[in-house]
Amino acid sequence: MESAKTRTESDSLGSREIPADAYWGIHTLRAQENFDITKRPISVYPELVTALAMVKQAAARANRDLGVLDATRADLIDRAAQRIIDGEFHEEFTVGVIQGGAGTSTNMCANEVITNVALEMAGREKGDYAYLSPNDHTNRSQSTNDVYPTAVKIGILLAHVSQLEELDELRKAFARKGDEFHDLLKVGRTQLQDAVPMTLGQEFHGFAHTLSEDWHRQTDNSNLLLEINMGATAIGTGINVTRGYAESVRAHLSEISALPLRTARDLIEATSDTGAFMSFSSSIKRTAMKLSKICNDLRLLSSGPQAGFGEINLPAMQAGSSIMPAKVNPVIPEVVNQVAFAVAGSDTTVTMAVESGQLQLNAFEPVIAHSLFQSIIWMRQAMRTLRVNCVDGITANTERLGAMVGQSVGVITALTPFIGYSSAAALAKTALLTGRDVADLVVDAGLMDRAQVEKQLRPERLSGLEPATTAIPVISPEDLP
């Protein structure tokens, strides 16, 4: 009773007292007791809660259209679900994110909360299930085994939108730096050894392009999640579902979610197979690994400031040491590295959970859902902090870049077509031993004059921005003026 401190609810295991003001019921209470493990309720993933409400709303509309649920009850469920979609009552979704039962506790929590919100809207007491039942009405034509995977897919797609936006914003940030550093020559490196020159702009545009590729790969894999199995009910046979329900609920759910959902051709397969989650997870991991590699590069390029590469400066975000004064560490790239490690671990979890499904159902979808939501959210936040607190504020050490290019033996590669490989190799060794400028050595050897050297060592030529499209003949010393 609302005036009492508790109300009594019953299930097949017996009766329990439920807090009178709680919108959840006995099934949620048992889940709270059974799965008090992660200390994370499903409400930490608001898109999942929203998606559950969308599924229940679509089911109520389909059941109303097909005449298996009266308009009064369907309208109450519809309106209650909309309030949850609008952000109300999320704190009532208290079951742990990782749970046994293939998501049954999550589905029942949604049924109970929506039902009790609807009862309150109807002017009735919470727990008056004789009038409106979590199972008979809110869960009509449904099973956890089609509701839960469908809601997880929709929730992931909703959460993924903002992650893709952050990925694109980070790409644009790197591209802007690429434009800013367009003309700054630097030493390229392979296997951490000096290689031929490039521009710092090319390096940053490379970062931008690799993230652009991953935006497309993530989008491609997210499209796999548009396939749903609503109407499958328990194992894919559609037991207890009226003819036409699967298409009706899909159409309503597409309208509600604004997603082009499609019903799986084989509902038996779709109920047991979770391969789409694994493919999507792998694309998130791919982005995480590539982003971690970029952060490794940023840490190397900014290492120093005196004894390292020192080519770029990362924004100083905090004191770097409790014992070494004035030390500043690359803390933002470091935290992104750690997020990437966690995403890789989550992907392994998803892979193992996908493999561990048995027969007509995968019981491990809760840990799949938790792993994917966590990866999406952590990646979104990590990319934002990398952009705002690091990339946007990166500056170039132009004097050091110029000095390193001038001293680099790698630039002699651009002169090899003119002076020959053997001469170039000999002068490179001399440059390494003496520390002299390569251009000076070439001119002093009489192999090319200053104007010829400077022409071939222009930034456009060295960086490949002005490619040589035809073979260049070797110039012998006697051919030089």
QUIQUIGI-V756483 format. One line per field, one symbol per residue. psi: psi as a letter, one per 30 degrees, with the letter a starting at -180 (. if undefined). A space follows every 50 residues. Layout:
psi = ???
This chain:
psi = keflfllklkaffaklkkkegkflaeeeeeeeeehiefgjlfffieeeee eeeeeeeeeeeeeeefgfkleeeeeeeeeeeeeeefflgeffifkkekll gggeeeeeeeeeeeeeeeeefgglkkgiffejkeefeegkgllefeeeee eeeeeeeeefefeeeeeeeeeeeeeeeeeegegjklklkkhglkallale eeeeeeeeeeeeefeeeeeeefffffklgkffbegffgkgkkkfeeeeee eeeeeefhkilkkkejfeefffkgeeeeeeeeeeeeeeeeeeeeeeeeee fgkbfegaegelkkkjflkfkffjkgkklieeeeeeeeeeeeeeeeeeee eeeeffkkbgkjfgfefeeeeeeeeeeeeeeeeeeeeefdefgklkieee eeeeeefkffffeffefefleeeeeeeeeeeeefglkeeeeeeefgelle eeeeefgkeeeefgfikkflkkkkkleffk.
